[in-house]
Amino acid sequence: MKKDSPNARGRRAQREPSATAPSRREEVLDAALSLISERGVAGASLRKLAARLDMSQPSLYHYFDSKDALVRQIIEHCACRMLEAALHVEFPRGAGDIPRFARDAALALWATDQHPRFVRFLFVVAIESPEHRRSIQRVFEERLYPSFGFLADAYGRDAREREDLRLMTRTIAYAMGLALMEERALFGADAPSPELLRLGDFIVRASERVLASRAPAGPTPAPVAPDPGWGAANPRLERLAGSALFSLAWPRKEEKDLPMAETVFSKILRGEIPCHKLYEDAQVLAFLDIAPLATGHAVVIPKEPAETLDQLSDDAAAAVGRVLPRLSRALCKLTGTKDFNVLQNNGRLAHQAVDHVHFHIIPKPDDAQGLGVKWPAGKLDHASAATLAERVRSELTSSK
């Protein structure tokens, strides 16, 4: 593929129509996913991709500036959806429900049209490109592996049980995933076979017997969150530290399939998914991130349903604003960290993973932990800046 200068690529990217780009971008990535999974990276030319999309080849540069960038976007795009099917699965109420949940989540994931193609894509890309193989490994390390410990941390009563639950969840996911990959990705089956479903039932029963042999009489209690005070340290803070960000628990659903309010955060607010609560009042909830960038990585959400910050009411925004500095002080004191970041993303291109307004408080104890930021600074055009500033002031005045 012909290489372009950064300036030329930048000019093309600036022409992307902002109002329609996200949905069209997903269409482009999905078509590219299919093409690469069928023909490989080398055989998937942009000419063929443009023909599939019935668009001009130069228009593709609105969405990526090189084939390598396209592959990276597909990896990130599909990884953000790897676990969204689990939102349709009944969440476990205790450790005894974890085997059933792990099996049903794997079945739900592989029932989607995209995941079998994504798996074929991953194998093709990993074979052809060592560089992209590293990107795939990073996605597994940051998004998949931490998920096995999520339920273990929520329901395990001691370190040994948490490790057993983590390994059991991974075993079930891998056993089901391998069988489903064989049928769906390799053989092209439209649905799991009766034999595969019997395998799933056997795995669940065997796992339940293992759990029952270790559990005392009575059901395993759900985890009890600490009181929403500011002074007490959370007993599981250290255990949750050190892993990379896992998209704030689960990836987003499409608006057409899932109402705005029905996100992982709304399930947390209703108590359907456990969390390590740090603070709660009538308008705000704060809890530890499921896979923190550093010890004390917290998420702060308004209870008011709003997807992005610009949709949030003034009252809800003020309530969040009152909590952020107080929680920051408490986290810094308890973690012994002076430096920290407050991160807030809006929209897919800005890396928002859950469609509910949320703020991250991320301690920065050293260069290796915490938020890493790349800041491609440009040069301010003062004439354009003056015009924009005037228009913003006018907009703010008219919208009071």
C-alpha positions as CSV (number, residue, x, y, z in Angstrom):
1,M,0.0,0.0,0.0
2,K,1.3,3.5,-0.9
3,K,2.7,5.4,2.1
4,D,1.5,8.9,2.7
5,S,3.1,11.8,4.4
6,P,1.8,12.7,7.9
7,N,0.5,16.1,6.6
8,A,-1.5,14.5,3.8
9,R,-3.0,12.0,6.2
10,G,-3.8,14.7,8.7
11,R,-5.6,16.7,6.0
12,R,-7.7,13.7,5.1
13,A,-8.5,12.9,8.7
14,Q,-9.7,16.5,9.3
15,R,-12.4,16.1,6.6
16,E,-14.2,13.3,8.5
17,P,-17.8,14.3,9.0
18,S,-18.2,14.3,12.8
19,A,-21.9,13.8,12.9
20,T,-21.9,10.5,11.0
21,A,-18.4,9.2,11.5
22,P,-18.9,6.8,14.5
23,S,-21.5,4.6,12.9
24,R,-19.9,4.7,9.5
25,R,-16.5,4.0,11.2
26,E,-17.9,0.8,12.7
27,E,-19.2,-0.3,9.3
28,V,-15.8,0.3,7.9
29,L,-14.1,-1.7,10.7
30,D,-16.6,-4.6,10.4
31,A,-16.1,-4.9,6.6
32,A,-12.3,-4.8,7.1
33,L,-12.6,-7.4,9.8
34,S,-14.3,-9.8,7.4
35,L,-11.9,-9.0,4.6
36,I,-8.8,-9.6,6.6
37,S,-10.1,-12.7,8.2
38,E,-10.8,-14.1,4.7
39,R,-7.7,-12.9,2.8
40,G,-5.1,-12.0,5.4
41,V,-3.5,-8.6,6.0
42,A,-1.4,-8.8,2.8
43,G,-4.4,-9.9,0.6
44,A,-6.9,-7.3,2.0
45,S,-6.2,-4.3,-0.2
46,L,-7.9,-1.0,0.4
47,R,-9.2,-1.2,-3.1
48,K,-11.1,-4.4,-2.2
49,L,-12.3,-2.9,1.1
50,A,-13.6,0.2,-0.7
51,A,-15.4,-2.0,-3.2
52,R,-17.1,-3.9,-0.3
53,L,-18.3,-0.6,1.2
54,D,-19.3,0.9,-2.1
55,M,-17.2,4.0,-1.4
56,S,-14.1,5.6,-2.9
57,Q,-10.7,4.4,-1.7
58,P,-9.5,7.9,-0.6
59,S,-12.6,8.1,1.6
60,L,-11.2,5.3,3.7
61,Y,-8.5,7.7,5.0
62,H,-11.2,9.5,7.0
63,Y,-11.1,6.5,9.4
64,F,-7.4,5.4,9.4
65,D,-4.1,6.6,7.9
66,S,-2.5,3.3,7.1
67,K,-3.3,-0.4,7.0
68,D,-1.4,-0.9,10.2
69,A,-3.6,1.7,11.9
70,L,-6.6,-0.1,10.5
71,V,-5.5,-3.4,12.0
72,R,-4.9,-1.8,15.4
73,Q,-8.4,-0.1,15.3
74,I,-10.0,-3.5,14.5
75,I,-8.2,-5.1,17.5
76,E,-9.4,-2.3,19.8
77,H,-12.8,-2.1,18.4
78,C,-13.6,-5.8,18.7
79,A,-11.8,-6.2,22.0
80,C,-14.2,-3.5,23.4
81,R,-17.1,-5.9,22.6
82,M,-15.5,-9.2,23.6
83,L,-17.5,-9.4,26.8
84,E,-20.5,-7.3,26.1
85,A,-22.6,-10.4,25.4
86,A,-22.2,-11.2,29.2
87,L,-24.6,-8.3,29.9
88,H,-27.4,-10.6,28.6
89,V,-26.4,-13.4,31.1
90,E,-27.9,-13.5,34.6
91,F,-25.2,-12.3,36.9
92,P,-24.0,-14.7,39.6
93,R,-25.3,-14.1,43.1
94,G,-22.6,-16.2,44.8
95,A,-19.6,-18.4,44.1
96,G,-21.8,-21.3,43.3
97,D,-23.3,-19.5,40.3
98,I,-19.9,-18.7,38.7
99,P,-19.6,-22.0,36.7
100,R,-23.0,-21.4,35.1
101,F,-22.2,-17.8,34.4
102,A,-18.8,-18.6,32.8
103,R,-20.4,-21.2,30.5
104,D,-23.3,-19.0,29.5
105,A,-21.1,-16.0,28.9
106,A,-18.9,-18.0,26.6
107,L,-22.0,-19.3,24.7
108,A,-23.4,-15.8,24.5
109,L,-20.1,-14.4,23.2
110,W,-19.8,-17.0,20.5
111,A,-23.4,-16.6,19.5
112,T,-22.6,-13.2,18.1
113,D,-21.8,-12.8,14.4
114,Q,-18.6,-10.8,15.0
115,H,-16.7,-13.0,17.4
116,P,-16.0,-16.0,15.2
117,R,-14.7,-13.6,12.5
118,F,-12.6,-11.7,15.1
119,V,-11.0,-15.0,16.2
120,R,-10.1,-15.9,12.6
121,F,-8.8,-12.4,12.2
122,L,-6.6,-12.7,15.3
123,F,-4.9,-15.9,14.1
124,V,-4.3,-14.5,10.6
125,V,-2.8,-11.2,12.0
126,A,-0.7,-13.0,14.6
127,I,0.8,-15.3,12.0
128,E,1.6,-12.5,9.5
129,S,2.7,-9.7,11.9
130,P,4.9,-10.0,15.0
131,E,4.2,-6.3,15.7
132,H,0.4,-6.8,15.7
133,R,0.9,-10.1,17.7
134,R,2.2,-7.9,20.5
135,S,-0.9,-5.7,20.3
136,I,-3.1,-8.8,20.5
137,Q,-1.2,-10.0,23.5
138,R,-1.6,-6.6,25.2
139,V,-5.4,-6.8,24.6
140,F,-5.5,-10.2,26.2
141,E,-3.5,-9.0,29.2
142,E,-5.5,-5.9,29.7
143,R,-9.0,-7.0,28.9
144,L,-9.4,-10.8,29.1
145,Y,-7.1,-12.0,31.9
146,P,-8.3,-9.5,34.5
147,S,-11.9,-10.6,33.9
148,F,-11.1,-14.0,35.4
149,G,-10.3,-12.4,38.7
150,F,-13.3,-10.1,38.8
151,L,-15.8,-12.6,40.2
152,A,-13.2,-14.3,42.3
153,D,-12.4,-11.0,44.1
154,A,-16.1,-10.4,44.5
155,Y,-17.1,-13.8,46.0
156,G,-13.9,-15.5,47.3
157,R,-13.7,-15.6,51.0
158,D,-10.0,-16.0,51.3
159,A,-6.9,-15.9,49.1
160,R,-7.0,-19.7,48.3
161,E,-10.7,-19.6,47.3
162,R,-10.2,-16.5,45.2
163,E,-7.4,-18.2,43.3
164,D,-9.4,-21.4,42.9
165,L,-12.4,-19.4,41.6
166,R,-10.1,-17.4,39.2
167,L,-8.6,-20.6,37.8
168,M,-12.0,-22.3,37.6
169,T,-13.5,-19.4,35.6
170,R,-10.5,-19.4,33.2
171,T,-10.7,-23.2,32.8
172,I,-14.4,-23.1,31.9
173,A,-14.0,-20.1,29.6
174,Y,-11.1,-21.8,27.8
175,A,-12.8,-25.2,27.6
176,M,-15.9,-23.7,26.2
177,G,-14.0,-21.3,24.0
178,L,-11.9,-24.0,22.4
179,A,-15.0,-26.2,21.6
180,L,-16.9,-23.2,20.3
181,M,-13.9,-22.0,18.2
182,E,-13.7,-25.5,16.7
183,E,-17.4,-25.5,15.7
184,R,-18.0,-21.8,14.9
185,A,-14.7,-20.5,13.6
186,L,-13.2,-23.6,12.1
187,F,-16.3,-25.6,10.9
188,G,-18.5,-22.6,10.3
189,A,-21.4,-24.0,12.3
190,D,-24.3,-21.5,12.9
191,A,-25.0,-22.8,16.4
192,P,-23.4,-25.0,19.1
193,S,-24.0,-28.7,18.6
194,P,-25.9,-30.8,21.1
195,E,-22.6,-32.5,22.0
196,L,-21.0,-29.2,22.8
197,L,-24.0,-28.2,25.0
198,R,-23.7,-31.5,26.9
199,L,-20.0,-30.7,27.4
200,G,-20.9,-27.4,28.8
201,D,-23.4,-29.0,31.2
202,F,-20.8,-31.5,32.3
203,I,-18.2,-28.8,33.0
204,V,-20.7,-26.8,35.1
205,R,-21.7,-29.9,37.1
206,A,-18.1,-30.9,37.7
207,S,-17.2,-27.4,38.8
208,E,-20.2,-27.1,41.1
209,R,-19.1,-30.4,42.8
210,V,-15.6,-29.0,43.4
211,L,-17.1,-25.9,44.9
212,A,-19.5,-27.9,47.1
213,S,-16.7,-30.1,48.4
214,R,-15.0,-27.0,49.8
215,A,-17.9,-24.9,50.9
216,P,-19.4,-25.1,54.4
217,A,-23.2,-25.7,54.8
218,G,-25.3,-22.9,53.4
219,P,-24.8,-20.6,50.4
220,T,-21.7,-18.5,49.9
221,P,-22.5,-15.0,51.1
222,A,-22.1,-12.1,48.7
223,P,-19.3,-9.6,49.4
224,V,-20.1,-6.8,51.9
225,A,-19.0,-3.4,50.7
226,P,-17.4,-1.2,53.4
227,D,-19.3,1.7,54.8
228,P,-19.2,4.8,52.6
229,G,-16.9,6.7,54.9
230,W,-13.7,8.5,54.0
231,G,-11.2,7.3,56.6
232,A,-11.2,3.5,56.4
233,A,-8.9,1.7,54.0
234,N,-10.6,-1.0,51.8
235,P,-9.3,-4.4,52.7
236,R,-9.1,-5.5,49.0
237,L,-7.4,-2.4,47.7
238,E,-4.0,-4.0,47.4
239,R,-5.4,-7.1,45.7
240,L,-7.1,-5.0,43.0
241,A,-3.9,-3.1,42.2
242,G,-1.4,-3.5,39.4
243,S,-3.4,-4.7,36.4
244,A,-4.2,-2.6,33.3
245,L,-7.5,-0.9,32.7
246,F,-10.2,-3.4,31.7
247,S,-12.7,-1.0,30.1
248,L,-14.3,-0.2,33.4
249,A,-15.6,-3.7,33.8
250,W,-17.6,-4.6,30.6
251,P,-17.6,-3.0,27.2
252,R,-20.5,-0.9,25.9
253,K,-23.6,-2.0,24.1
254,E,-24.9,-0.3,21.0
255,E,-27.7,2.3,21.6
256,K,-30.0,0.4,19.2
257,D,-29.7,-2.7,21.3
258,L,-29.4,-1.4,24.8
259,P,-31.1,1.7,26.5
260,M,-28.7,4.2,27.8
261,A,-29.5,3.5,31.4
262,E,-28.8,-0.2,31.1
263,T,-25.1,-0.3,31.4
264,V,-22.7,-2.0,33.8
265,F,-22.9,1.1,36.0
266,S,-26.7,1.0,36.2
267,K,-26.4,-2.7,37.3
268,I,-23.9,-1.6,39.9
269,L,-26.2,1.2,41.1
270,R,-29.1,-1.3,41.4
271,G,-26.8,-3.8,43.3
272,E,-27.0,-6.5,40.6
273,I,-23.2,-6.4,40.2
274,P,-21.0,-6.1,43.3
275,C,-18.4,-3.3,43.7
276,H,-15.9,-2.1,46.3
277,K,-17.8,1.0,47.3
278,L,-15.8,4.0,48.5
279,Y,-18.5,6.6,48.8
280,E,-22.2,7.0,48.2
281,D,-24.8,9.8,48.6
282,A,-28.2,10.6,47.0
283,Q,-26.5,11.7,43.7
284,V,-23.1,10.1,43.5
285,L,-21.5,6.6,43.8
286,A,-17.7,6.0,43.9
287,F,-16.0,2.6,43.8
288,L,-12.7,0.9,43.0
289,D,-12.0,0.3,39.3
290,I,-12.3,-3.4,38.4
291,A,-8.8,-3.5,36.9
292,P,-6.8,-0.5,38.2
293,L,-3.9,1.3,36.7
294,A,-2.5,1.9,40.2
295,T,-3.5,1.2,43.8
296,G,-6.5,3.3,44.6
297,H,-7.8,3.8,41.0
298,A,-11.4,4.8,41.6
299,V,-14.4,5.5,39.4
300,V,-16.9,8.2,40.3
301,I,-20.3,8.2,38.7
302,P,-23.5,10.3,39.0
303,K,-26.7,8.4,39.6
304,E,-28.4,10.6,37.1
305,P,-28.5,8.7,33.7
306,A,-26.4,10.6,31.2
307,E,-24.1,9.2,28.5
308,T,-21.7,12.1,28.2
309,L,-20.7,15.1,30.3
310,D,-22.5,17.6,28.1
311,Q,-25.8,15.7,28.8
312,L,-25.4,15.9,32.6
313,S,-27.5,18.3,34.5
314,D,-25.9,21.2,36.4
315,D,-27.1,19.8,39.8
316,A,-25.6,16.3,39.1
317,A,-22.4,17.8,37.8
318,A,-22.1,19.9,40.9
319,A,-22.6,16.8,43.1
320,V,-19.8,15.0,41.3
321,G,-17.6,18.0,41.6
322,R,-18.0,18.1,45.3
323,V,-17.0,14.5,45.7
324,L,-13.9,14.5,43.4
325,P,-11.6,16.6,45.6
326,R,-12.7,14.9,48.8
327,L,-12.2,11.4,47.4
328,S,-8.9,12.5,45.8
329,R,-7.6,13.6,49.2
330,A,-8.6,10.4,50.9
331,L,-7.1,8.2,48.2
332,C,-3.8,10.1,48.2
333,K,-3.6,9.9,52.0
334,L,-4.3,6.2,52.1
335,T,-2.1,5.2,49.2
336,G,0.8,7.6,50.1
337,T,0.7,9.1,46.6
338,K,1.0,12.8,46.0
339,D,0.4,12.9,42.3
340,F,-2.8,11.7,40.5
341,N,-4.9,12.2,37.4
342,V,-8.6,12.8,37.0
343,L,-9.7,11.4,33.6
344,Q,-13.1,11.8,31.9
345,N,-13.9,10.5,28.4
346,N,-16.8,11.2,26.2
347,G,-17.6,9.1,23.1
348,R,-16.0,6.2,21.4
349,L,-13.3,8.1,19.6
350,A,-12.3,9.7,23.0
351,H,-12.0,6.2,24.5
352,Q,-15.2,6.1,26.5
353,A,-16.0,2.4,27.2
354,V,-19.2,2.6,29.3
355,D,-22.1,4.8,28.1
356,H,-22.6,6.5,31.5
357,V,-20.8,9.6,32.6
358,H,-17.8,8.7,34.8
359,F,-14.6,10.1,36.2
360,H,-11.5,8.2,37.0
361,I,-9.2,9.2,39.9
362,I,-5.9,7.5,39.2
363,P,-3.0,7.8,41.6
364,K,0.4,8.2,39.9
365,P,3.0,6.7,42.3
366,D,5.7,6.3,39.7
367,D,6.4,6.2,36.0
368,A,5.4,2.6,35.6
369,Q,2.0,2.8,37.4
370,G,-0.9,5.1,36.8
371,L,-2.1,6.9,33.7
372,G,0.3,7.1,30.7
373,V,-0.5,10.1,28.5
374,K,0.7,10.9,25.0
375,W,0.1,14.6,24.2
376,P,0.6,15.4,20.5
377,A,0.7,19.1,21.0
378,G,0.2,21.4,18.0
379,K,0.7,25.1,17.5
380,L,-2.1,27.5,18.2
381,D,-3.4,29.7,15.4
382,H,-4.2,32.9,17.3
383,A,-6.6,34.3,14.6
384,S,-8.6,31.1,14.6
385,A,-8.4,30.9,18.4
386,A,-9.8,34.4,18.8
387,T,-12.7,33.6,16.5
388,L,-13.5,30.3,18.4
389,A,-13.2,32.0,21.8
390,E,-15.8,34.6,20.7
391,R,-18.2,32.0,19.4
392,V,-17.9,30.0,22.6
393,R,-18.6,33.0,24.8
394,S,-21.6,33.8,22.7
395,E,-22.9,30.2,22.9
396,L,-22.5,30.1,26.7
397,T,-24.4,33.4,27.0
398,S,-27.2,32.3,24.8
399,S,-27.6,28.9,26.5
400,K,-28.0,30.3,30.1
